[in-house]
Each structure stands twice: as C-alpha cells, then as structure tokens.
Amino acid sequence: MKLKVSLLILVALALGLTVLIDQRVNLLLLTMATSEPPPLLEPQDQGADVSWFDDYYTVQAIDENTFAIGEPRYFQKNFNYLILGESRAIVFDAGTGQRDIRSVVQALTDLPVTFIPSHLHYDHIGNDIFFDHTALIDLPHLKSRAVDNALALTRFEHLGEVEGFGPAVIRVDQWLSPNEVIDLGGRLLRVLYTPGHTPDSISLYDAEAGYLFAGDFLYPGPLYAFLPNSSLGDYLQGAETIQAVRQGRLRVFGAHRDEAIGLPELGLDNVIALKNSLLEIRSGVADSTGIYPVSYTVDDQVVLLSEPKWLQNWEAMYPSLLPRAGGYIEARIPND
C-alpha cells in the first residue's frame, strides 16, 4: 500500500513538473504582467552632453548626423536612434509609444523618415505611433503572414500584455533583405540579421563610421535570452555575423542601458566576449547562477540570462543568413 501511494505521489510530481515546464512561458508572462505601464522615474541629470527635449525624452548627438533619443524616465531606459543621410533618415526603434517620438524626430530633421524596428517587442515598435514609411526585415515566418502588407503580431512576438498593451499590427511599406545595404544619400547602412533575443532581431551597421546599432542584441546590463522565441543558437549566429562583417573599430549602441548615465555603448571586445561565452555555455564549461532564468557572466559590463541548460535551444532558425565577410546585396534607397 505504501509503495502504491509513493508511486502515485511520484507520478503526480512528474505530471506537475511536466505542466510547469510546458507552461513556463505563460507563468513567466504572468509574473511580469502589469495592467498598465509602470509610473515614470524621477528625472535625473543625464550628463553634460545630453539635452532634455521635454520632460520625457533626451537627445545626445553621437555625431552631427547621428542622434540617440533616450527615454531615461521609462524603467527599461530605452534608447532609439535617428540616423541621417543626405536625402533620407532612419529612426531605429520608437519605444512603447506612451510618448510620441515623432515630435523629437521632426525637431531634429526635415528629411523623409523610414522607421525600422530592431525587433517586434512592444517596447520598440511604438505601438499606436505610426510613421509615413516603415520597413521590416524580410523573413519567411513574417512575410508569409502579412496581408496587404499589414503584419499582425503574435502574442509572443509582441509581449505587450506585460504592460497592458493590446495586440499590434505593423503596416509594412518595405521589406528589407538580410545583408541588404540601405543608401541614405552619402551614407550606407547594412542590415544585419542578429537574432537571439528574438528570431526577428536586426542590427544596422555603418561600416564607414564604425557604428553598430544593435537593438536588444547587445547592451550594457542583462541580456534577455530566456523570453519566448529567444534562442542561444540564434544568439551565437548573431555574434558570428557581427564578427564576419565588421571592419576596423566598432562602437556598439544598444537599445537599453543599466543604471549608469550616458549612452548604452559597448565595443568589439564585448561582441567577442559574448561569442566566447556562448561557445562555453554550449560546451558545458560555463558556470551559471540562479534557477530560472540562469545567469552567465559575459564580462564586467554584460550578463546573459537564459533558460537552464537542459531547456536551452541551440538550433539556429535561419543559419543560411550568416553572411560572408564583405558580401552584401546591392544598395538601394528606401521607397517613398
């Protein structure tokens, strides 16, 4: 009798563990969810090179044609980038849309603007803030779902429920091929497929200036590689992509920062450290801390948060998109 009871308990525990593993994403989102965006942080001095545009946005010139538009009062401390050429401009990310970034952009340039999200999470696409021209990475799992060039985001692509944002639809005016080079007029930006945080993540690379606008792929602080659709195999491909195409010095501008003031800027050393850490995690020699997510120290500026080893995904979604060094698609100006 005691043996039967023990077996029943073990079966129940096994079933409970199976359900817990299967539903871990829903449980994670439930623990993160709030009914509305969190209250704004108190304004603080952001440094001598930073100007407050209003009571929410800051502007910092990286050079005369490149601007970081910060959201230091939002708890995630987002950074979006305005990248100017001679004939056109790009806005790379637009925050959650709880404030309208277009007013900042219009104050900085009168060039026609293309909006490009680094990925499809709610805190980057602007949600109800729409631009006249929006471009999106051309990936089969995205383009095949678009109807009349309108892409309805899935729950796990958007994640807006964690701050009370409803379902989102992106109107796509232009599809960008991975490794395509965009000509802004006297300035070329290469579209790099840098997945890992999400399977739709991209970076923009200005080889002449040595700038990489990396979105959530890499920034100072904890990198989220445990979210729905995150993949360590994809992350490794993204790091390899950056190493394959970079030329000379590299300044990496991320989409979030830690508690330090100023730009969320890293460099090539951090990219290499990330790649090496991923290889060590895959081989089983890297030490982690925590239970879920587990934490791996990349270097003194970056930490990688992932699922435990036995749940990690090392399959790359689009391995064929890893570019050859120097290879690219012919440059073209975004469509009006």
C-alpha positions in Angstrom: 0.0 0.0 0.0 2.8 2.4 0.9 4.5 1.6 -2.3 1.4 2.4 -4.3 1.0 5.7 -2.5 4.6 6.6 -3.2 4.2 5.7 -6.8 1.1 7.9 -7.1 3.0 10.8 -5.5 5.9 10.4 -7.9 3.5 10.3 -10.9 1.7 13.4 -9.6 5.0 15.2 -9.1 6.2 14.2 -12.6 2.9 15.4 -14.2 3.1 18.7 -12.2 6.7 19.2 -13.4 5.7 18.5 -17.0 2.9 21.0 -16.8 5.2 23.6 -15.2 7.8 23.2 -17.9 5.2 23.3 -20.7 3.6 26.4 -19.3 6.7 28.2 -18.1 6.3 30.9 -20.7 2.8 31.7 -19.6 3.8 31.6 -16.0 6.8 33.9 -16.8 4.5 36.5 -18.5 2.0 36.3 -15.7 4.8 37.2 -13.2 5.9 40.1 -15.4 2.5 41.4 -16.2 1.0 44.7 -15.1 -2.3 46.2 -16.1 -0.7 49.4 -17.4 2.8 50.9 -18.0 4.7 51.5 -14.7 5.0 55.0 -13.3 7.8 57.2 -14.7 11.0 57.5 -12.9 12.0 60.9 -11.4 14.2 62.9 -13.9 17.9 62.9 -13.2 20.9 64.7 -14.6 22.0 62.7 -17.7 25.4 64.3 -18.2 26.9 67.3 -19.9 26.4 66.0 -23.5 22.7 65.2 -23.0 19.8 67.7 -23.6 16.3 67.2 -22.3 13.9 67.6 -25.3 10.9 67.7 -22.9 10.0 66.1 -19.6 10.5 62.6 -21.1 12.9 62.4 -24.0 16.6 63.2 -24.0 18.8 63.8 -27.1 22.5 63.2 -27.4 24.5 63.8 -30.6 26.8 60.9 -31.4 28.0 63.0 -34.4 26.3 65.7 -36.5 24.2 63.1 -38.4 23.5 60.6 -35.6 21.4 61.1 -32.5 20.5 58.9 -29.6 16.9 59.6 -28.4 16.7 58.4 -24.8 13.8 57.5 -22.5 15.6 57.7 -19.1 12.3 58.0 -17.2 10.9 54.8 -18.5 12.0 51.9 -16.3 13.6 50.0 -19.1 15.7 53.1 -20.1 15.1 52.7 -23.9 17.4 54.3 -26.5 16.3 54.9 -30.0 18.4 56.3 -32.8 18.0 58.8 -35.6 20.4 58.2 -38.4 20.7 60.9 -41.1 22.0 60.8 -44.7 21.9 63.5 -47.3 18.5 62.5 -48.7 16.8 60.3 -46.1 16.7 59.4 -42.4 16.1 56.3 -40.4 14.5 56.0 -37.0 15.7 52.8 -35.4 13.2 51.8 -32.7 10.4 54.0 -31.3 9.8 52.9 -27.7 6.4 51.8 -26.4 4.6 54.8 -27.8 3.5 56.1 -24.4 5.1 59.3 -25.7 5.3 60.4 -29.3 8.9 60.2 -30.6 7.9 61.8 -33.9 8.0 65.2 -32.3 11.6 64.7 -31.4 12.5 63.4 -34.9 10.7 66.4 -36.5 12.7 68.8 -34.4 16.0 67.3 -35.5 15.4 66.7 -39.2 13.1 67.6 -42.1 14.3 64.7 -44.2 11.8 62.0 -45.2 12.0 59.3 -42.5 11.9 55.5 -42.6 11.0 53.7 -39.3 12.8 50.4 -38.8 12.2 48.4 -35.6 15.1 46.4 -34.3 12.6 43.7 -33.4 8.9 43.3 -32.7 8.6 43.6 -28.9 6.1 46.2 -27.6 8.8 48.5 -26.2 10.4 49.0 -29.6 7.6 49.3 -32.2 5.9 52.4 -31.0 2.5 50.6 -30.9 0.0 53.3 -31.8 2.6 55.7 -33.1 2.8 55.3 -36.9 5.3 56.7 -39.4 4.7 57.5 -43.1 7.2 54.8 -44.1 8.0 51.6 -42.2 10.5 48.9 -43.2 10.8 45.5 -41.7 13.2 42.6 -42.1 12.1 40.1 -44.8 11.9 36.7 -43.1 9.7 33.9 -44.2 7.8 33.5 -41.0 6.9 37.2 -41.1 6.3 38.0 -44.7 4.2 34.9 -45.3 1.7 36.1 -42.6 1.4 39.7 -43.9 -2.0 40.6 -45.5 -2.0 43.6 -47.8 1.4 44.4 -46.2 -0.1 44.5 -42.7 1.5 42.2 -40.2 -0.5 41.2 -37.1 2.0 40.3 -34.4 1.6 37.2 -32.4 1.4 37.3 -28.6 5.0 36.1 -28.1 6.3 38.4 -30.8 4.8 41.5 -29.2 4.7 40.7 -25.4 2.6 43.9 -24.9 0.4 42.2 -22.3 3.2 42.6 -19.7 2.4 46.4 -19.6 -1.2 46.4 -20.7 -0.7 47.0 -24.4 -3.2 45.3 -26.7 -2.4 43.4 -29.9 -0.4 45.3 -32.5 -0.4 45.4 -36.3 2.5 46.8 -38.3 2.0 48.3 -41.7 5.0 47.4 -43.8 5.9 49.7 -46.7 9.1 48.0 -47.5 10.7 44.6 -46.8 14.4 44.6 -46.1 16.5 41.6 -47.1 19.1 40.4 -44.6 22.6 41.8 -45.6 21.0 44.5 -47.8 22.7 47.9 -47.8 20.4 50.9 -47.5 21.6 54.1 -49.2 20.5 57.2 -47.3 22.4 59.5 -49.6 26.1 59.7 -48.8 25.7 57.1 -46.0 25.3 53.4 -46.3 23.8 51.1 -43.6 23.9 47.4 -43.8 21.0 45.4 -42.4 22.4 42.6 -40.3 20.3 39.7 -39.1 21.3 39.4 -35.5 18.8 37.0 -33.8 18.9 35.6 -30.4 16.9 37.9 -28.2 14.2 37.3 -30.8 14.2 35.5 -34.2 13.3 38.8 -35.9 16.1 40.9 -34.4 18.3 43.0 -36.6 21.2 45.5 -36.3 22.2 48.3 -38.6 25.9 48.6 -39.4 27.6 51.8 -40.7 30.9 50.5 -41.8 32.4 53.9 -42.6 31.7 55.3 -39.2 32.3 52.0 -37.4 28.8 52.2 -35.7 26.6 49.2 -35.0 23.1 49.9 -33.8 22.3 46.7 -32.0 18.8 46.9 -30.6 18.4 44.4 -27.8 21.1 42.0 -29.2 23.8 43.7 -27.1 23.8 46.5 -24.5 25.3 47.1 -21.0 23.5 45.1 -18.5 21.5 41.8 -18.5 20.7 40.4 -22.0 17.3 38.6 -22.1 17.8 35.2 -23.9 15.1 33.4 -21.9 12.0 35.1 -23.4 9.5 33.4 -25.7 11.2 32.8 -29.1 14.7 33.5 -27.6 17.4 31.1 -28.8 21.1 30.7 -27.8 21.8 29.1 -31.2 20.5 32.2 -32.8 22.5 34.4 -30.4 25.6 32.7 -31.4 24.8 33.2 -35.1 24.2 36.9 -34.4 27.6 37.3 -32.8 29.3 35.5 -35.6 27.5 37.7 -38.1 28.9 40.9 -36.5 32.4 39.5 -36.5 32.1 38.4 -40.1 31.2 41.9 -41.4 32.8 44.4 -39.1 35.7 46.4 -40.5 38.1 48.0 -38.0 36.9 49.8 -34.9 33.4 49.1 -33.7 31.1 51.2 -31.5 28.0 49.2 -30.4 25.0 51.3 -29.5 22.3 49.3 -27.6 18.6 49.9 -27.0 18.8 49.8 -23.2 21.3 50.7 -20.5 22.0 49.9 -16.9 21.9 52.4 -14.1 24.9 54.3 -15.5 24.2 57.6 -17.2 25.1 58.3 -20.9 24.9 56.2 -24.0 24.5 52.4 -23.8 27.7 51.9 -25.7 29.9 48.8 -26.0 32.5 47.7 -28.4 34.0 44.8 -30.4 35.6 43.3 -27.2 32.1 42.8 -25.8 30.9 41.1 -29.0 33.8 38.7 -28.9 33.2 38.1 -25.1 29.6 37.3 -25.9 30.5 34.8 -28.6 33.1 33.1 -26.4 30.6 32.9 -23.6 28.0 31.3 -25.8 30.6 28.7 -27.0 31.5 27.9 -23.4 27.8 27.6 -22.5 27.2 25.3 -25.4 30.1 23.1 -24.5 29.0 22.9 -20.8 32.1 24.6 -19.2 30.4 27.9 -18.3 29.2 28.3 -14.8 25.8 29.8 -14.1 23.9 31.1 -11.1 20.2 31.2 -10.3 17.4 28.8 -11.1 15.1 30.5 -13.8 16.4 32.3 -15.6 20.0 31.3 -15.1 22.7 33.9 -15.3 26.0 33.8 -17.1 28.7 36.5 -16.7 29.9 37.6 -20.1 32.3 40.3 -18.9 32.2 43.2 -16.5 29.5 45.0 -18.5 27.3 42.2 -19.8 25.3 39.4 -18.2 23.4 36.8 -20.3 20.1 35.5 -18.8 18.9 32.2 -20.3 17.0 29.1 -19.7 18.7 26.3 -17.7 21.0 24.1 -19.8 18.5 21.3 -20.2 16.0 23.7 -21.8 18.4 25.7 -24.0 17.8 25.8 -27.7 20.9 25.7 -29.8 19.2 25.4 -33.2 19.6 28.5 -35.4 16.3 29.4 -37.2 17.9 30.7 -40.4 21.5 29.5 -40.4 21.9 30.3 -44.2 21.7 34.0 -43.4 25.1 34.1 -41.8 26.9 36.4 -44.3 30.3 36.0 -45.8 32.8 38.7 -44.9 32.4 41.6 -47.4 29.4 40.1 -49.1 26.2 42.2 -49.4 23.2 42.9 -51.5 23.2 45.9 -53.9 22.5 49.2 -52.2 19.2 50.9 -52.8 17.3 53.9 -51.4 14.2 53.1 -49.4 11.0 53.5 -51.4 8.9 56.6 -50.8 
